[in-house]
Amino acid sequence: MYSAIVIGLGPAGSTAAHTLANAGLKVIAFEKETFPRYKSCGGCISTKVEGLFDFDISGVVEKTIKGGQFTYKSARPMDIISERTVGYNVMRDRFDHLLVEEAARAGAEIVEGCKVKAVADRGTHVEVTVDSGETYSASFVIGADGASGFTGREVFGLNPKESAVSITAEVEYDASAIVENVEEKLFIDFGTVPWGYGWVFPKDRYLSVGMAGEIRHMGSTIKRHFEEFVTSHPLLKSFEITERVGWTVPIFYDEKKELFKGRVLLAGDTGHLVDPFLGEGIYYAVLTGRAAARSVAECIGAGHSDLSGYQRWLNTELLPEFVSAEKIANLIYRYPRLWFSILEKDTDIMMRYYDVIRGEESAEVFYNWVFSKVKSKPWKMLKRWVDSRLMPA
Ligand SMILES: Cc1cc2nc3c(=O)[nH]c(=O)nc-3n(C[C@H](O)[C@H](O)[C@H](O)COP(=O)(O)OP(=O)(O)OC[C@H]3O[C@@H](n4cnc5c(N)ncnc54)[C@H](O)[C@@H]3O)c2cc1C
């Protein structure tokens, strides 16, 4: 009998297992893959993550990011670079492996290459059955099995279709052979894909190339948009990109969904805890993995099984940010050409958004500020809109 079972060892599961082990609890964590394993991801982590680890992640950071080069349909490049760091680029195989090793070092029992097939809440405890047929029991279960993870889908009935779809490719490059300086910046393209963006996130050996857009606005056109992107973007045109991976980005979509049920709770992607504007999920996986584990530890310490404290924490600390991020997404993705033209004239908007990424300003304050700018000078907005229509598409 374990205090807790963790399902999945991405950033959410590793952090949950680590936190539980640090609290002196008996925890076992199952992961279907074997580390280091590939995870389709841009691998950019915002600086918000810094205070969350009690170990050093600098060994797996490949690039430090201070801003971005933005394009509209691969043209009109505009560099907006801050003096301060906004994020760190990692390869997910190395980053996730480090987190698993640290969880093991803290005392969590790690089982790799073992897929969880069933979760049954028996009221007094939970039973988890793995693919070998063995069943394990614990007081609590933390589901952290990622996008389309079965805990979120099957146990909680979350809708996997309320997501964004993506395509990614890792492109090996030689920095001396490309014209563009790829240090300290991300490359982000608006307008090629509806309700989303294309990106190139440079690492030491690879350019992580990708594109994501919301399913409900895009349907099944992502392959065509990705092709357009990689054949037109100045940084990518000279590469032949043959290997691609498709994945789901389970963006947040409903603040009323409860992410605890009996003795089971959800953290990270399986609970759709991904920022709906940028698709940032690593920080939120770590944050919610830790919060879920703390709720479990609190219940065990107090001798009860009421996990509702986790939901209260989500409702006050996290979900309002996602609601505001969704409003920002609606504003920008509805009129990407107009917003790109606005940004060209007023780069302070992006500088201020970097503060949101750093966690120094809330998405709500930012949204209200941008919205009031628009409302206070509607004629200026109209002119920009007309100008943007006259620019080449
Ligand atoms: C294309 C793309 C680009 C992205 N770019 C960024 C970015 O640049 N920055 C950012 O912050 N976020 C990004 N994200 C989001 C980020 O990848 C996720 O939010 C993050 O990985 C969530 O972590 P997690 O631990 O919840 O899930 P995961 O990292 O997916 O980990 C879940 C783990 O559970 C395991 N698992 C699944 N089912 C089972 C099972 N039944 N039994 C046992 N194990 C199981 C999986 O093998 C996996 O290792 C991106 C996502 C995509 C798809």
The ligand as a Gaussian input file, in Angstrom:
#p B3LYP/6-31G(d) Opt

LIG

0 1
 C        4.113000      20.756000     -30.321000
 C        4.125000      21.217000     -28.890000
 C        4.938000      22.256000     -28.522000
 C        4.955000      22.689000     -27.189000
 N        5.841000      23.675000     -26.843000
 C        5.888000      24.083000     -25.557000
 C        6.850000      25.042000     -25.146000
 O        7.699000      25.490000     -25.918000
 N        6.829000      25.446000     -23.858000
 C        5.923000      24.940000     -22.957000
 O        5.936000      25.366000     -21.806000
 N        5.037000      23.996000     -23.325000
 C        5.003000      23.539000     -24.572000
 N        4.142000      22.553000     -24.931000
 C        3.290000      21.936000     -23.899000
 C        4.122000      20.943000     -23.079000
 O        4.771000      20.040000     -23.936000
 C        3.204000      20.171000     -22.128000
 O        2.328000      21.083000     -21.526000
 C        3.992000      19.421000     -21.059000
 O        4.761000      18.408000     -21.618000
 C        3.019000      18.842000     -20.029000
 O        3.710000      18.004000     -19.138000
 P        2.956000      16.742000     -18.513000
 O        3.879000      16.174000     -17.520000
 O        1.591000      17.108000     -18.107000
 O        2.753000      15.744000     -19.739000
 P        3.850000      15.008000     -20.634000
 O        5.071000      15.780000     -20.697000
 O        3.179000      14.639000     -21.904000
 O        4.145000      13.685000     -19.828000
 C        3.178000      12.678000     -19.686000
 C        3.890000      11.353000     -19.510000
 O        2.935000      10.338000     -19.217000
 C        3.315000       9.159000     -19.893000
 N        2.105000       8.328000     -20.030000
 C        1.041000       8.559000     -20.821000
 N        0.105000       7.602000     -20.631000
 C        0.611000       6.763000     -19.683000
 C        0.110000       5.591000     -19.074000
 N       -1.094000       5.097000     -19.388000
 N        0.890000       4.972000     -18.161000
 C        2.116000       5.465000     -17.829000
 N        2.641000       6.574000     -18.396000
 C        1.885000       7.230000     -19.292000
 C        3.864000       9.671000     -21.217000
 O        4.710000       8.721000     -21.829000
 C        4.613000      10.916000     -20.775000
 O        5.975000      10.662000     -20.483000
 C        4.117000      22.078000     -26.244000
 C        3.295000      21.016000     -26.613000
 C        3.320000      20.560000     -27.922000
 C        2.485000      19.382000     -28.318000

